[in-house]
Amino acid sequence: MLRAARRARLATSGEAMQRLDRRIKILRGKRNTAYDTNQTYLAGADRERVARKIRRHLRQLDPIVLKTPRWSQAPELLDDVLVDVAIGEPKVRCKLLSVSPMQGRSAADCWTYLVRAIMEFCDLTIEGPAGQAVSRHGFRSVMGNLLRRTIHGERSALLLHGVETMNVEALEDLVHVFSHHLKEAGEARKLTLLIAGSVAMPHLELPGAVYLRLPDYGREEAVEHMVEYLGHTPPGPVNRALELVGGVPALVDCLGEQAQTKGFGSSKEDHLKALTPMMEELRGAISIVSADQALAERLEDVARHETLPMEEMDMKLIRAGILRRCGGRFDQVTLRANVFLRLLNG
């Protein structure tokens, strides 16, 4: 029943069907022993562990603040999560909503956007237009009234992503009014929020929220994801490709998509060429480092030692998507992919 329901949803778009086809390929690849049969495929499934936490907390209607590094493909992961949560028990109705259209817009525009989002998702109406929230006080009053009425609806979760693009004042207002709703509704509440944004997202104080970071693919996960695109493939070329791109989701996807249309090369030069669709973005990130000798030396130092204790200057490299935080308390940094060092050294 679970598989049938999931297939029914996936059948609604061509992109979803491609994802289903890739899932079938990976199963065939494992059955045909494309890789070591003794390998525990998800032993290093760092990203899937976070996905499981998200699913669990959404089922409990816990608010979630999710930090999403550059090129982490957060919408794709959240899209898969909401399918599982909507089907399993206890069931939670979910919607994935990008706030990127609000980039550069005023606080008033963002207030109206958020009010309309809650109205449409929770099937609520208000007297007058959604744009009546033309002030901070007006938004908080209108949104507070809407949230109060959600206790009579279904168990639901609104998954907002790209919030780093939203007007900071509007984001603070949303967090404020939802925090008040959490205290007011208590156990009766039926709606929760997941707020996802890049490391540039301001720190949000949301009572009772679970704070998570979306990691890159672990080694086994990255191999599995490549097999979704390639099917039965000798492990050598795949391993060489992953040595270049690591577990950065967007880079792994770029290699896989190029391989489907142009074939999968065996050399690092082939794999570097396959990253052409993303090369402008990658070079843009590296330009930040190239312009600062101290950053360039720091990047080479981290690459040489694999991991180092985090320093203040590392935040520039983290925001650029070049380094990632690691360690038990995220107090260390490591290079996300060798392609960055290769581009730096030209």
Phi and psi in degrees as a GROMACS rama.xvg file:
@    title "Ramachandran Plot"
@    xaxis  label "Phi"
@    yaxis  label "Psi"
@TYPE xy
-60.5211  -46.1555  LEU-2
-65.1895  -39.3564  ARG-3
-64.9487  -42.0005  ALA-4
-65.2145  -39.6913  ALA-5
-67.7369  -40.9034  ARG-6
-62.0468  -38.4534  ARG-7
-61.5449  -39.6566  ALA-8
-71.3434  -42.9007  ARG-9
-61.9369  -28.6542  LEU-10
-71.0586  -4.33611  ALA-11
-78.9814  -11.3447  THR-12
-149.463  153.626  SER-13
-63.6269  -39.1451  GLY-14
-62.4656  -40.7965  GLU-15
-64.8291  -37.6009  ALA-16
-64.7926  -37.073  MET-17
-62.0832  -38.0673  GLN-18
-65.9619  -39.2198  ARG-19
-64.1654  -42.0306  LEU-20
-59.956  -39.6616  ASP-21
-67.0881  -35.8333  ARG-22
-63.7238  -37.9176  ARG-23
-65.7178  -40.4327  ILE-24
-61.4686  -40.876  LYS-25
-65.8309  -37.6636  ILE-26
-63.2515  -42.3743  LEU-27
-65.277  -39.3751  ARG-28
-61.4929  -41.6175  GLY-29
-68.6965  -40.1244  LYS-30
-67.0757  -31.4241  ARG-31
-88.3813  12.0462  ASN-32
53.7871  49.4217  THR-33
-65.0783  -26.3498  ALA-34
-129.393  177.053  TYR-35
-53.6124  121.473  ASP-36
-68.6356  -17.3321  THR-37
-90.294  -2.17648  ASN-38
-71.4702  135.853  GLN-39
-89.7318  103.459  THR-40
-60.6519  -35.5782  TYR-41
-106.714  20.7468  LEU-42
-62.7541  -32.5334  ALA-43
-109.035  35.4079  GLY-44
-84.5833  70.6307  ALA-45
-60.2609  -43.2193  ASP-46
-69.0902  -39.177  ARG-47
-67.1893  -32.7992  GLU-48
-61.7729  -41.2235  ARG-49
-67.7988  -38.3589  VAL-50
-60.0235  -40.2833  ALA-51
-63.8836  -40.265  ARG-52
-63.0836  -41.7539  LYS-53
-61.5878  -45.902  ILE-54
-60.6441  -44.5093  ARG-55
-62.4875  -46.1111  ARG-56
-71.7658  -31.7509  HIS-57
-65.3341  -39.9272  LEU-58
-63.0571  -30.1766  ARG-59
-88.1234  1.38221  GLN-60
60.0522  33.3219  LEU-61
-81.5583  134.372  ASP-62
-65.2333  146.759  PRO-63
-132.199  134.932  ILE-64
-113.425  116.932  VAL-65
-116.453  119.087  LEU-66
-85.5782  127.981  LYS-67
-122.248  105.412  THR-68
-60.9119  162.669  PRO-69
-58.6864  141.116  ARG-70
65.0774  25.5904  TRP-71
-88.6651  -4.9979  SER-72
54.141  44.3328  GLN-73
-59.0489  -42.7557  ALA-74
-58.1317  -37.2017  PRO-75
-63.7395  -45.1129  GLU-76
-64.4177  -44.0128  LEU-77
-65.7337  -33.4581  LEU-78
-63.2887  -41.3198  ASP-79
-66.6134  -39.9744  ASP-80
-61.8271  -44.633  VAL-81
-66.812  -28.6678  LEU-82
-63.8769  -47.3113  VAL-83
-62.3334  -43.2073  ASP-84
-69.2467  -34.1451  VAL-85
-73.1826  -24.1568  ALA-86
-94.1008  -41.423  ILE-87
-73.631  -171.22  GLY-88
-123.289  139.012  GLU-89
-69.8619  139.951  PRO-90
-75.1275  137.79  LYS-91
-131.902  123.171  VAL-92
-77.8318  127.393  ARG-93
-124.934  155.776  CYS-94
-141.905  135.244  LYS-95
-97.5054  124.897  LEU-96
-132.088  123.962  LEU-97
-85.5186  135.602  SER-98
-103.009  9.43299  VAL-99
-57.9633  -32.1155  SER-100
-58.8011  -15.728  PRO-101
-90.0203  4.20548  MET-102
-60.0774  126.617  GLN-103
79.3317  -0.670211  GLY-104
-87.3557  162.34  ARG-105
-73.533  166.392  SER-106
-60.3261  -39.2672  ALA-107
-61.6551  -41.6529  ALA-108
-62.4057  -41.4817  ASP-109
-67.4561  -39.5048  CYS-110
-58.4073  -46.6161  TRP-111
-62.4736  -41.7987  THR-112
-60.5007  -44.4788  TYR-113
-69.3308  -40.2153  LEU-114
-61.6942  -45.9504  VAL-115
-63.0196  -38.0094  ARG-116
-61.6879  -45.8018  ALA-117
-67.5544  -40.1755  ILE-118
-60.6238  -47.4796  MET-119
-68.9237  -43.3599  GLU-120
-67.2757  -41.462  PHE-121
-95.9392  5.00904  CYS-122
54.7305  53.7699  ASP-123
-118.046  157.749  LEU-124
-128.306  160.333  THR-125
-133.691  160.346  ILE-126
-78.5786  122.7  GLU-127
92.3746  176.299  GLY-128
-74.9428  154.943  PRO-129
-62.9062  -26.5623  ALA-130
-74.1984  5.28098  GLY-131
-69.3407  -15.7958  GLN-132
-79.5261  73.6739  ALA-133
-96.433  3.15318  VAL-134
-140.533  165.441  SER-135
-58.4964  -45.2433  ARG-136
-64.2696  -42.0331  HIS-137
-63.222  -42.2905  GLY-138
-63.3616  -46.5451  PHE-139
-63.7366  -35.8579  ARG-140
-68.8559  -48.6872  SER-141
-64.2246  -48.1673  VAL-142
-65.228  -38.8556  MET-143
-60.4407  -42.0036  GLY-144
-65.2253  -40.2492  ASN-145
-63.2708  -47.1047  LEU-146
-62.6347  -36.6025  LEU-147
-61.6472  -34.5736  ARG-148
-79.8739  -13.6467  ARG-149
-70.5844  -14.4719  THR-150
-67.4205  -13.004  ILE-151
-96.4046  1.61584  HIS-152
-101.891  -160.779  GLY-153
-80.4746  162.685  GLU-154
-66.8348  121.367  ARG-155
-141.511  158.032  SER-156
-142.714  128.058  ALA-157
-103.524  120.096  LEU-158
-102.27  104.418  LEU-159
-96.0052  130.029  LEU-160
-130.984  157.903  HIS-161
78.4504  24.3921  GLY-162
-70.3442  -13.1933  VAL-163
-65.3962  -16.2766  GLU-164
-86.741  -10.9538  THR-165
-81.4934  149.728  MET-166
-51.4417  128.086  ASN-167
-61.7407  -39.0501  VAL-168
-61.952  -42.8532  GLU-169
-66.4171  -38.7025  ALA-170
-64.9461  -42.1809  LEU-171
-62.1662  -38.7816  GLU-172
-66.0936  -41.2037  ASP-173
-60.9213  -46.2097  LEU-174
-63.4954  -40.5525  VAL-175
-62.3249  -50.0633  HIS-176
-70.3679  -33.3539  VAL-177
-72.0408  -35.161  PHE-178
-61.298  -41.4144  SER-179
-63.9875  -39.1042  HIS-180
-63.7177  -39.4995  HIS-181
-58.1912  -43.9802  LEU-182
-71.2695  -40.3737  LYS-183
-70.3628  -45.4719  GLU-184
-81.2427  -32.1056  ALA-185
57.8246  -132.285  GLY-186
-69.8331  -13.5688  GLU-187
-82.5027  -11.6466  ALA-188
-66.9433  149.215  ARG-189
-122.528  -2.78043  LYS-190
-123.39  138.777  LEU-191
-130.528  167.396  THR-192
-123.765  140.93  LEU-193
-113.113  124.732  LEU-194
-114.716  110.18  ILE-195
-114.433  133.864  ALA-196
-159.187  166.894  GLY-197
-70.0033  177.638  SER-198
-64.5411  -13.1986  VAL-199
-81.4775  -6.62554  ALA-200
-65.3285  134.923  MET-201
-63.9923  153.588  PRO-202
-65.9506  132.832  HIS-203
-114.131  125.764  LEU-204
-95.2389  96.8375  GLU-205
-119.366  108.621  LEU-206
-54.4265  131.98  PRO-207
77.7522  2.55991  GLY-208
-76.1547  150.129  ALA-209
-97.6419  127.152  VAL-210
-104.071  121.472  TYR-211
-131.557  156.449  LEU-212
-117.224  136.748  ARG-213
-87.8378  112.558  LEU-214
-84.3994  168.037  PRO-215
-71.9237  172.477  ASP-216
-63.3946  138.765  TYR-217
-71.0484  171.293  GLY-218
-58.1109  -50.8138  ARG-219
-65.529  -37.5447  GLU-220
-61.6765  -43.0955  GLU-221
-63.614  -40.4458  ALA-222
-61.3665  -46.1603  VAL-223
-59.8014  -42.1338  GLU-224
-65.7428  -37.7632  HIS-225
-65.3131  -38.1387  MET-226
-64.9675  -30.0996  VAL-227
-57.8457  -36.122  GLU-228
-83.0529  -40.413  TYR-229
-96.413  -23.2068  LEU-230
72.6015  -144.405  GLY-231
-70.9755  106.555  HIS-232
-138.548  137.889  THR-233
-56.9385  141.225  PRO-234
-69.3014  -24.8615  PRO-235
-54.0643  -58.3896  GLY-236
-59.8735  -36.5712  PRO-237
-64.5579  -44.573  VAL-238
-63.949  -38.5192  ASN-239
-66.0069  -37.4642  ARG-240
-65.3593  -41.4305  ALA-241
-72.2951  -25.2151  LEU-242
-62.6598  -28.6758  GLU-243
-83.8344  -45.3232  LEU-244
-103.563  -4.72018  VAL-245
60.4557  -138.361  GLY-246
-112.421  20.8257  GLY-247
-66.5103  113.876  VAL-248
-53.8925  -45.54  PRO-249
-65.3625  -34.4926  ALA-250
-71.9321  -40.3121  LEU-251
-63.3745  -43.329  VAL-252
-62.5048  -40.8059  ASP-253
-61.4907  -44.6696  CYS-254
-60.8759  -45.1922  LEU-255
-64.672  -42.2882  GLY-256
-66.9119  -39.4617  GLU-257
-66.6061  -37.6536  GLN-258
-63.894  -34.5244  ALA-259
-67.2359  -30.1517  GLN-260
-100.772  -30.0175  THR-261
-122.882  3.48922  LYS-262
88.6566  165.619  GLY-263
-115.185  111.881  PHE-264
-72.3961  172.594  GLY-265
-110.301  -12.7187  SER-266
-105.002  162.968  SER-267
-66.3533  -30.1848  LYS-268
-64.8114  -39.5124  GLU-269
-61.5023  -42.7844  ASP-270
-71.4269  -35.4952  HIS-271
-65.2981  -39.9006  LEU-272
-65.3938  -33.7333  LYS-273
-67.0629  -17.4679  ALA-274
-86.2561  7.32835  LEU-275
-50.5104  -42.8112  THR-276
-59.089  -23.0702  PRO-277
-107.854  0.681904  MET-278
-61.713  -35.8052  MET-279
-62.7166  -42.0528  GLU-280
-64.7412  -43.2676  GLU-281
-63.9168  -44.075  LEU-282
-66.6619  -32.5272  ARG-283
-63.3197  -40.0112  GLY-284
-66.3095  -41.3061  ALA-285
-69.2758  -28.5401  ILE-286
-60.9321  -29.8628  SER-287
-62.4502  -38.6376  ILE-288
-76.6429  -43.3905  VAL-289
-60.6026  -29.2482  SER-290
-80.3266  -6.20776  ALA-291
-133.832  110.84  ASP-292
-60.2812  -36.9533  GLN-293
-64.559  -40.1088  ALA-294
-67.3498  -40.9131  LEU-295
-61.0915  -43.6792  ALA-296
-66.6704  -37.3864  GLU-297
-64.9342  -41.9513  ARG-298
-61.6566  -44.3918  LEU-299
-65.5758  -35.9213  GLU-300
-66.2221  -44.0952  ASP-301
-63.7421  -42.3586  VAL-302
-62.5502  -37.545  ALA-303
-70.0166  -36.3553  ARG-304
-96.2762  -4.3177  HIS-305
71.5846  -53.2429  GLU-306
-136.826  146.157  THR-307
-143.139  153.952  LEU-308
-58.1908  141.234  PRO-309
-68.3782  139.294  MET-310
-118.791  166.045  GLU-311
-59.4028  -40.6619  GLU-312
-66.8063  -17.5209  MET-313
-64.7692  -23.0668  ASP-314
-61.581  -32.4017  MET-315
-64.47  -39.9775  LYS-316
-73.9425  -31.1141  LEU-317
-70.1311  -44.6572  ILE-318
-63.3327  -33.7339  ARG-319
-73.0738  -14.5174  ALA-320
91.5533  10.7257  GLY-321
-91.1959  -40.8948  ILE-322
-108.676  161.036  LEU-323
-134.662  152.271  ARG-324
-81.4487  146.455  ARG-325
-150.53  -169.743  CYS-326
90.0413  166.825  GLY-327
-57.6583  -35.9235  GLY-328
-119.234  26.1438  ARG-329
55.6023  34.2807  PHE-330
-97.8131  8.8833  ASP-331
-127.036  163.522  GLN-332
-127.815  154.75  VAL-333
-146.996  158.349  THR-334
-71.7958  132.808  LEU-335
-74.2293  -36.8565  ARG-336
-155.892  141.903  ALA-337
-66.1607  -19.0526  ASN-338
-59.9535  -29.2957  VAL-339
-67.9904  -42.5717  PHE-340
-67.3227  -37.4136  LEU-341
-64.1441  -41.8887  ARG-342
-69.0122  -36.1629  LEU-343
-63.6779  -38.4345  LEU-344
-86.5557  -2.32407  ASN-345
